Amino acid sequence: MVPTIPPNIPVIDYRRHSMVLEWNPADGTWAACDVPPPIVYGVALIRASQPNICLYARGGLLQLQVGAIQFTLPESEPHIKWSRGLASLGPRRRFTIESDAGEVLLSHVYWTSQGDEFFEWLAARAAAPGWRASAAQRWSLGVEPSVVRSS
């Protein structure tokens, strides 16, 4: 029996691992959970001045949402890249999502002082063979928050 995922998806906060949020995929917003549920379906990066980002699973597929923009992440496409800026002596970073044809679907530049190591974490995992499929399967069923933290 496949569990029913509510319209607002319970996810953990990437930086505050003990905090569980309700992610609203319709508009890319979130709300804190009054009573944290025992299972979650992904992880979110919540930032004060930038679009919020959430990686969650639904129906056996990973979904990456940046604000209101959504991407489905099957095994190999789109390509997720993270790099350090050379001209800025290193504190500037770039997160990019590209199609197989090399078309830039999303590009986000940020400074390391913002603490957005989430992008590096995501790019490394998305490039690992089999991670997208295995995370999508596990997270679609719902997992304990500690399992998402360790993956």
MDTraj code that builds the backbone (N, CA, C; nanometers):
import mdtraj as md
import numpy as np

residues = "MET VAL PRO THR ILE PRO PRO ASN ILE PRO VAL ILE ASP TYR ARG ARG HIS SER MET VAL LEU GLU TRP ASN PRO ALA ASP GLY THR TRP ALA ALA CYS ASP VAL PRO PRO PRO ILE VAL TYR GLY VAL ALA LEU ILE ARG ALA SER GLN PRO ASN ILE CYS LEU TYR ALA ARG GLY GLY LEU LEU GLN LEU GLN VAL GLY ALA ILE GLN PHE THR LEU PRO GLU SER GLU PRO HIS ILE LYS TRP SER ARG GLY LEU ALA SER LEU GLY PRO ARG ARG ARG PHE THR ILE GLU SER ASP ALA GLY GLU VAL LEU LEU SER HIS VAL TYR TRP THR SER GLN GLY ASP GLU PHE PHE GLU TRP LEU ALA ALA ARG ALA ALA ALA PRO GLY TRP ARG ALA SER ALA ALA GLN ARG TRP SER LEU GLY VAL GLU PRO SER VAL VAL ARG SER SER".split()
xyz = np.array([
    [0.0837, -0.1179, 0.0000],
    [0.0000, 0.0000, 0.0000],
    [0.0882, 0.1241, 0.0000],
    [0.0645, 0.2131, -0.0944],
    [0.1416, 0.3359, -0.1063],
    [0.0765, 0.4433, -0.0203],
    [0.1549, 0.5109, 0.0652],
    [0.0965, 0.6146, 0.1496],
    [0.0487, 0.7330, 0.0656],
    [-0.0509, 0.8020, 0.1158],
    [-0.1012, 0.9216, 0.0503],
    [-0.0184, 1.0405, 0.0957],
    [0.0385, 1.1120, -0.0012],
    [0.1191, 1.2291, 0.0315],
    [0.0256, 1.3490, 0.0351],
    [0.0271, 1.4239, 0.1434],
    [-0.0606, 1.5407, 0.1531],
    [-0.0195, 1.6491, 0.0535],
    [-0.1095, 1.7458, 0.0245],
    [-0.0746, 1.8536, -0.0688],
    [0.0485, 1.9323, -0.0225],
    [0.0602, 1.9565, 0.1061],
    [0.1803, 2.0171, 0.1633],
    [0.2698, 1.9041, 0.2096],
    [0.3900, 1.8998, 0.1563],
    [0.4798, 1.7861, 0.1748],
    [0.5714, 1.8086, 0.2939],
    [0.5721, 1.7181, 0.3920],
    [0.6645, 1.7314, 0.5050],
    [0.8089, 1.7049, 0.4603],
    [0.8981, 1.7995, 0.4891],
    [1.0399, 1.7884, 0.4568],
    [1.1209, 1.8421, 0.5746],
    [1.2486, 1.8034, 0.5802],
    [1.3338, 1.8599, 0.6847],
    [1.4015, 1.9848, 0.6307],
    [1.4405, 2.0729, 0.7193],
    [1.5161, 2.1925, 0.6838],
    [1.6635, 2.1528, 0.6764],
    [1.7298, 2.1877, 0.5682],
    [1.8686, 2.1485, 0.5469],
    [1.9623, 2.2003, 0.6556],
    [1.9440, 2.3222, 0.6992],
    [2.0351, 2.3808, 0.7982],
    [1.9939, 2.3544, 0.9419],
    [1.8659, 2.3460, 0.9666],
    [1.8163, 2.3188, 1.1026],
    [1.7553, 2.1789, 1.1010],
    [1.8420, 2.0807, 1.1139],
    [1.8035, 1.9411, 1.0945],
    [1.6890, 1.8940, 1.1823],
    [1.6646, 1.9595, 1.2922],
    [1.5564, 1.9155, 1.3801],
    [1.4222, 1.9767, 1.3408],
    [1.4236, 2.0684, 1.2437],
    [1.3006, 2.1370, 1.2042],
    [1.2359, 2.0671, 1.0849],
    [1.1058, 2.0374, 1.0978],
    [1.0304, 1.9797, 0.9871],
    [0.9352, 2.0866, 0.9350],
    [0.9309, 2.0990, 0.8037],
    [0.8489, 2.2005, 0.7378],
    [0.7411, 2.1349, 0.6533],
    [0.6381, 2.2103, 0.6236],
    [0.5385, 2.1680, 0.5251],
    [0.5656, 2.2488, 0.3986],
    [0.6127, 2.1825, 0.2934],
    [0.6438, 2.2484, 0.1673],
    [0.5190, 2.2494, 0.0799],
    [0.4882, 2.3647, 0.0224],
    [0.3734, 2.3779, -0.0669],
    [0.4253, 2.3839, -0.2103],
    [0.4172, 2.2719, -0.2863],
    [0.4721, 2.2716, -0.4214],
    [0.3949, 2.3598, -0.5201],
    [0.2742, 2.3987, -0.4879],
    [0.1960, 2.4835, -0.5788],
    [0.2606, 2.6198, -0.5979],
    [0.3250, 2.6734, -0.4932],
    [0.3841, 2.8066, -0.5059],
    [0.5246, 2.8191, -0.4465],
    [0.5833, 2.7085, -0.4022],
    [0.7201, 2.7136, -0.3508],
    [0.7345, 2.7828, -0.2177],
    [0.6324, 2.7736, -0.1347],
    [0.6388, 2.8331, -0.0011],
    [0.6397, 2.7221, 0.1036],
    [0.6550, 2.7615, 0.2287],
    [0.6621, 2.6640, 0.3368],
    [0.5966, 2.7201, 0.4618],
    [0.5696, 2.6300, 0.5542],
    [0.5211, 2.6665, 0.6875],
    [0.5827, 2.5680, 0.7857],
    [0.6101, 2.6155, 0.9054],
    [0.6629, 2.5267, 1.0087],
    [0.5533, 2.4313, 1.0541],
    [0.5917, 2.3098, 1.0857],
    [0.4956, 2.2110, 1.1358],
    [0.4735, 2.2348, 1.2845],
    [0.3479, 2.2438, 1.3249],
    [0.3176, 2.2550, 1.4675],
    [0.3561, 2.1265, 1.5390],
    [0.3191, 2.0146, 1.4787],
    [0.3542, 1.8831, 1.5314],
    [0.4284, 1.8093, 1.4203],
    [0.5600, 1.7924, 1.4339],
    [0.6357, 1.7276, 1.3276],
    [0.5873, 1.5850, 1.3021],
    [0.5658, 1.5496, 1.1752],
    [0.5233, 1.4142, 1.1428],
    [0.6407, 1.3168, 1.1572],
    [0.6121, 1.1886, 1.1715],
    [0.7201, 1.0905, 1.1900],
    [0.7970, 1.0607, 1.0617],
    [0.7397, 1.0939, 0.9443],
    [0.8105, 1.0701, 0.8198],
    [0.8109, 1.1968, 0.7340],
    [0.9135, 1.2070, 0.6494],
    [0.9278, 1.3202, 0.5581],
    [0.9551, 1.2659, 0.4181],
    [0.9475, 1.3556, 0.3201],
    [0.9637, 1.3164, 0.1807],
    [1.0754, 1.3910, 0.1099],
    [1.1564, 1.4660, 0.1854],
    [1.2655, 1.5384, 0.1229],
    [1.3310, 1.6379, 0.2154],
    [1.3997, 1.7346, 0.1546],
    [1.4776, 1.8342, 0.2287],
    [1.4607, 1.9705, 0.1608],
    [1.4571, 2.0761, 0.2410],
    [1.4398, 2.2118, 0.1877],
    [1.5488, 2.3032, 0.2403],
    [1.5865, 2.4001, 0.1577],
    [1.6776, 2.5064, 0.1977],
    [1.5948, 2.6336, 0.2035],
    [1.5787, 2.6857, 0.3236],
    [1.4980, 2.8052, 0.3463],
    [1.5915, 2.9225, 0.3654],
    [1.5699, 3.0287, 0.2860],
    [1.6556, 3.1465, 0.2927],
    [1.5673, 3.2703, 0.3018],
    [1.6150, 3.3702, 0.3727],
    [1.5343, 3.4906, 0.3960],
    [1.5135, 3.5741, 0.2699],
    [1.6165, 3.5919, 0.1897],
    [1.6048, 3.6860, 0.0789],
    [1.6054, 3.6222, -0.0593],
    [1.6221, 3.4951, -0.0678],
    [1.6341, 3.4291, -0.1978],
    [1.5200, 3.3286, -0.2143],
    [1.5008, 3.2749, -0.3330],
    [1.3952, 3.1740, -0.3450],
    [1.4264, 3.0526, -0.2579],
    [1.3232, 2.9986, -0.1982],
    [1.3388, 2.8759, -0.1211],
    [1.3536, 2.7604, -0.2178],
    [1.4221, 2.6551, -0.1727],
    [1.4520, 2.5410, -0.2584],
    [1.4123, 2.4140, -0.1857],
    [1.3526, 2.3219, -0.2586],
    [1.3134, 2.1957, -0.1974],
    [1.3424, 2.0806, -0.2929],
    [1.3961, 1.9737, -0.2392],
    [1.4173, 1.8491, -0.3109],
    [1.3317, 1.7458, -0.2405],
    [1.2331, 1.6928, -0.3113],
    [1.1427, 1.5952, -0.2517],
    [1.1072, 1.4888, -0.3539],
    [1.0498, 1.3809, -0.3071],
    [1.0102, 1.2718, -0.3957],
    [0.8592, 1.2557, -0.3939],
    [0.8082, 1.2264, -0.5107],
    [0.6651, 1.2024, -0.5246],
    [0.6467, 1.1058, -0.6416],
    [0.5743, 0.9979, -0.6172],
    [0.5469, 0.9017, -0.7237],
    [0.6700, 0.8343, -0.7808],
    [0.7729, 0.8164, -0.7001],
    [0.8939, 0.7495, -0.7459],
    [0.9909, 0.8374, -0.8224],
    [0.9663, 0.9682, -0.8273],
    [1.0562, 1.0614, -0.8956],
    [1.0984, 1.1732, -0.8019],
    [1.2245, 1.2147, -0.8160],
    [1.2705, 1.3302, -0.7406],
    [1.2229, 1.4571, -0.8096],
    [1.1825, 1.5532, -0.7288],
    [1.1411, 1.6845, -0.7777],
    [1.2312, 1.7878, -0.7120],
    [1.2847, 1.8775, -0.7915],
    [1.3617, 1.9890, -0.7398],
    [1.2827, 2.1140, -0.7707],
    [1.2569, 2.1937, -0.6682],
    [1.1790, 2.3158, -0.6863],
    [1.2580, 2.4334, -0.6332],
    [1.2729, 2.5353, -0.7175],
    [1.3396, 2.6601, -0.6812],
    [1.2340, 2.7685, -0.6939],
    [1.1837, 2.8170, -0.5816],
    [1.0695, 2.9074, -0.5852],
    [0.9521, 2.8348, -0.6482],
    [0.8948, 2.8907, -0.7516],
    [0.7815, 2.8264, -0.8190],
    [0.8247, 2.7394, -0.9368],
    [0.9540, 2.7377, -0.9714],
    [1.0034, 2.6597, -1.0847],
    [1.0322, 2.5169, -1.0392],
    [0.9752, 2.4188, -1.1104],
    [0.9928, 2.2784, -1.0739],
    [1.0664, 2.2016, -1.1830],
    [1.1527, 2.1097, -1.1393],
    [1.2265, 2.0210, -1.2286],
    [1.2067, 1.8779, -1.1791],
    [1.1779, 1.7868, -1.2707],
    [1.1783, 1.6448, -1.2378],
    [1.3197, 1.5958, -1.2624],
    [1.3721, 1.5131, -1.1703],
    [1.5106, 1.4673, -1.1797],
    [1.5176, 1.3170, -1.2020],
    [1.4948, 1.2707, -1.3261],
    [1.5188, 1.1290, -1.3516],
    [1.6679, 1.0997, -1.3391],
    [1.7108, 0.9797, -1.3697],
    [1.8463, 0.9343, -1.3385],
    [1.9595, 1.0220, -1.3927],
    [1.9502, 1.0733, -1.5151],
    [2.0677, 1.1433, -1.5690],
    [2.0442, 1.2865, -1.6157],
    [1.9240, 1.3268, -1.6342],
    [1.8988, 1.4629, -1.6826],
    [1.7924, 1.5268, -1.5967],
    [1.7938, 1.6524, -1.5712],
    [1.8933, 1.7486, -1.6147],
    [2.0232, 1.7348, -1.5349],
    [2.1275, 1.7953, -1.5893],
    [2.2578, 1.7935, -1.5238],
    [2.2617, 1.9029, -1.4183],
    [2.3099, 1.8679, -1.3015],
    [2.3189, 1.9631, -1.1907],
    [2.4665, 1.9879, -1.1636],
    [2.5049, 2.1152, -1.1679],
    [2.6454, 2.1506, -1.1526],
    [2.6623, 2.2551, -1.0431],
    [2.7768, 2.2490, -0.9787],
    [2.8144, 2.3454, -0.8756],
    [2.9602, 2.3798, -0.8999],
    [2.9933, 2.5086, -0.8948],
    [3.1323, 2.5467, -0.9165],
    [3.1683, 2.6684, -0.8330],
    [3.2992, 2.6854, -0.8159],
    [3.3529, 2.8019, -0.7454],
    [3.3875, 2.9084, -0.8484],
    [3.3651, 3.0328, -0.8123],
    [3.4000, 3.1428, -0.9020],
    [3.5484, 3.1708, -0.8976],
    [3.6097, 3.1817, -1.0138],
    [3.7540, 3.2083, -1.0193],
    [3.7857, 3.3563, -1.0028],
    [3.7074, 3.4416, -1.0643],
    [3.7368, 3.5850, -1.0615],
    [3.7175, 3.6478, -0.9242],
    [3.6385, 3.5873, -0.8398],
    [3.6091, 3.6473, -0.7098],
    [3.6949, 3.5898, -0.5979],
    [3.8034, 3.5245, -0.6331],
    [3.8960, 3.4648, -0.5359],
    [3.8307, 3.3560, -0.4521],
    [3.7263, 3.2963, -0.5007],
    [3.6716, 3.1795, -0.4364],
    [3.5450, 3.1905, -0.3561],
    [3.5050, 3.3058, -0.2992],
    [3.3853, 3.3047, -0.2154],
    [3.2540, 3.3049, -0.2947],
    [3.2643, 3.3196, -0.4258],
    [3.1442, 3.3213, -0.5078],
    [3.1228, 3.1828, -0.5684],
    [2.9972, 3.1363, -0.5668],
    [2.9642, 3.0028, -0.6173],
    [2.8546, 3.0138, -0.7235],
    [2.8465, 2.9108, -0.8084],
    [2.7424, 2.9060, -0.9112],
    [2.6782, 2.7665, -0.9081],
    [2.5458, 2.7667, -0.9055],
    [2.4655, 2.6447, -0.9128],
    [2.3906, 2.6510, -1.0445],
    [2.4027, 2.5458, -1.1272],
    [2.3428, 2.5464, -1.2595],
    [2.2693, 2.4156, -1.2853],
    [2.1565, 2.4267, -1.3527],
    [2.0842, 2.3100, -1.4018],
    [2.0802, 2.3228, -1.5532],
    [2.1282, 2.2175, -1.6229],
    [2.1360, 2.2198, -1.7680],
    [2.0678, 2.0981, -1.8281],
    [2.0130, 2.1161, -1.9480],
    [1.9550, 2.0043, -2.0221],
    [2.0677, 1.9238, -2.0876],
    [2.0340, 1.8087, -2.1469],
    [2.1340, 1.7292, -2.2190],
    [2.1936, 1.8070, -2.3355],
    [2.1149, 1.8952, -2.3938],
    [2.1617, 1.9754, -2.5079],
    [2.2499, 2.0923, -2.4637],
    [2.2706, 2.1101, -2.3340],
    [2.3542, 2.2185, -2.2834],
    [2.2794, 2.3473, -2.2560],
    [2.1476, 2.3454, -2.2721],
    [2.0668, 2.4645, -2.2443],
    [2.0608, 2.4881, -2.0937],
    [2.0906, 2.6100, -2.0512],
    [2.0859, 2.6443, -1.9094],
    [1.9404, 2.6653, -1.8696],
    [1.8914, 2.5800, -1.7811],
    [1.7535, 2.5878, -1.7336],
    [1.7428, 2.6774, -1.6111],
    [1.8505, 2.6804, -1.5316],
    [1.8544, 2.7630, -1.4111],
    [1.9997, 2.7914, -1.3784],
    [2.0296, 2.9153, -1.3448],
    [2.1628, 2.9521, -1.3003],
    [2.1470, 3.0419, -1.1787],
    [2.2177, 3.0083, -1.0730],
    [2.2070, 3.0849, -0.9490],
    [2.3481, 3.1107, -0.8967],
    [2.3833, 3.2371, -0.8807],
    [2.5129, 3.2753, -0.8269],
    [2.4917, 3.3255, -0.6845],
    [2.5791, 3.2847, -0.5945],
    [2.5658, 3.3259, -0.4549],
    [2.7039, 3.3331, -0.3902],
    [2.7097, 3.3977, -0.2759],
    [2.8338, 3.4109, -0.1986],
    [2.8357, 3.3054, -0.0909],
    [2.9530, 3.2529, -0.0593],
    [2.9651, 3.1479, 0.0415],
    [2.9215, 3.1941, 0.1793],
    [2.9248, 3.3218, 0.2043],
    [2.8843, 3.3710, 0.3364],
    [2.7360, 3.3445, 0.3624],
    [2.6594, 3.3124, 0.2581],
    [2.5185, 3.2823, 0.2753],
    [2.4978, 3.1421, 0.3331],
    [2.6034, 3.0614, 0.3417],
    [2.5929, 2.9292, 0.4005],
    [2.5143, 2.8312, 0.3162],
    [2.5157, 2.8479, 0.1851],
    [2.4349, 2.7624, 0.0991],
    [2.5101, 2.6389, 0.0511],
    [2.5673, 2.5631, 0.1414],
    [2.6358, 2.4400, 0.1047],
    [2.5381, 2.3344, 0.0519],
    [2.4107, 2.3627, 0.0613],
    [2.3069, 2.2755, 0.0060],
    [2.3328, 2.2481, -0.1426],
    [2.3746, 2.3488, -0.2169],
    [2.3971, 2.3338, -0.3601],
    [2.5107, 2.2361, -0.3889],
    [2.6175, 2.2450, -0.3121],
    [2.7293, 2.1516, -0.3274],
    [2.6847, 2.0102, -0.2913],
    [2.6092, 1.9959, -0.1818],
    [2.5566, 1.8670, -0.1381],
    [2.4707, 1.8050, -0.2479],
    [2.3793, 1.8839, -0.3044],
    [2.2884, 1.8336, -0.4069],
    [2.3630, 1.7941, -0.5340],
    [2.4549, 1.8774, -0.5809],
    [2.5293, 1.8472, -0.7036],
    [2.6099, 1.7183, -0.6890],
    [2.6731, 1.6986, -0.5740],
    [2.7520, 1.5776, -0.5519],
    [2.6639, 1.4527, -0.5521],
    [2.5500, 1.4594, -0.4858],
    [2.4616, 1.3433, -0.4817],
    [2.3955, 1.3157, -0.6159],
    [2.3524, 1.4203, -0.6837],
    [2.2847, 1.4034, -0.8126],
    [2.3773, 1.3421, -0.9176],
    [2.5084, 1.3624, -0.9024],
    [2.6047, 1.3067, -0.9966],
    [2.6415, 1.1621, -0.9636],
    [2.6141, 1.1177, -0.8422],
    [2.6484, 0.9810, -0.8016],
    [2.5574, 0.8811, -0.8724],
    [2.6166, 0.7775, -0.9338],
    [2.5345, 0.6789, -1.0049],
    [2.4308, 0.6133, -0.9133],
    [2.3074, 0.6153, -0.9562],
    [2.2000, 0.5489, -0.8831],
    [2.1379, 0.6273, -0.7696],
    [2.1993, 0.7405, -0.7269],
    [2.1455, 0.8117, -0.6118],
    [2.0068, 0.8661, -0.6374],
    [1.9840, 0.9254, -0.7548],
    [1.8533, 0.9840, -0.7837],
    [1.7432, 0.8787, -0.7751],
    [1.7663, 0.7641, -0.8359],
    [1.6644, 0.6583, -0.8361],
    [1.6423, 0.6024, -0.6959],
    [1.7504, 0.5772, -0.6227],
    [1.7329, 0.5184, -0.4891],
    [1.6688, 0.6179, -0.3923],
    [1.7113, 0.7445, -0.3983],
    [1.6503, 0.8455, -0.3111],
    [1.5034, 0.8645, -0.3469],
    [1.4723, 0.8654, -0.4754],
    [1.3333, 0.8831, -0.5186],
    [1.2447, 0.7696, -0.4661],
    [1.2936, 0.6482, -0.4728],
    [1.2151, 0.5344, -0.4235],
    [1.1953, 0.5412, -0.2718],
    [1.3042, 0.5631, -0.1992],
    [1.2944, 0.5680, -0.0529],
    [1.2102, 0.6853, -0.0064],
    [1.2372, 0.8037, -0.0595],
    [1.1678, 0.9235, -0.0134],
    [1.0214, 0.9238, -0.0551],
    [0.9867, 0.8607, -0.1687],
    [0.8462, 0.8551, -0.2114],
    [0.7602, 0.7815, -0.1102],
    [0.8180, 0.6831, -0.0446],
    [0.7457, 0.6075, 0.0572],
    [0.7429, 0.6808, 0.1900],
    [0.8284, 0.7794, 0.2040],
    [0.8403, 0.8519, 0.3295],
    [0.9444, 0.7849, 0.4165],
    [1.0304, 0.8642, 0.4761],
    [1.1364, 0.8129, 0.5622],
    [1.1439, 0.8962, 0.6893],
    [1.2069, 0.8416, 0.7885],
    [1.2282, 0.9167, 0.9110],
    [1.3240, 1.0331, 0.8800],
    [1.3073, 1.1453, 0.9456],
    [1.3951, 1.2603, 0.9180],
    [1.5438, 1.2278, 0.9288],
    [1.5826, 1.1413, 1.0204],
    [1.7243, 1.1068, 1.0362],
    [1.7799, 1.0365, 0.9127],
    [1.6981, 0.9640, 0.8392],
    [1.7435, 0.8963, 0.7179],
    [1.7736, 0.9985, 0.6082],
    [1.6913, 1.1002, 0.5951],
    [1.7165, 1.2046, 0.4952],
    [1.8427, 1.2806, 0.5328],
    [1.8621, 1.3073, 0.6594],
    [1.9826, 1.3801, 0.7041],
    [2.1080, 1.3031, 0.6693],
    [2.1056, 1.1698, 0.6824],
    [2.2252, 1.0895, 0.6595],
    [2.2494, 1.0610, 0.5121],
    [2.1500, 1.0866, 0.4277],
    [2.1716, 1.0582, 0.2843],
    [2.2203, 1.1824, 0.2186],
])
top = md.Topology()
chain = top.add_chain()
for i, resn in enumerate(residues, 1):
    res = top.add_residue(resn, chain, resSeq=i)
    for name in ("N", "CA", "C"):
        top.add_atom(name, md.element.get_by_symbol(name[0]), res)
traj = md.Trajectory(xyz[None], top)
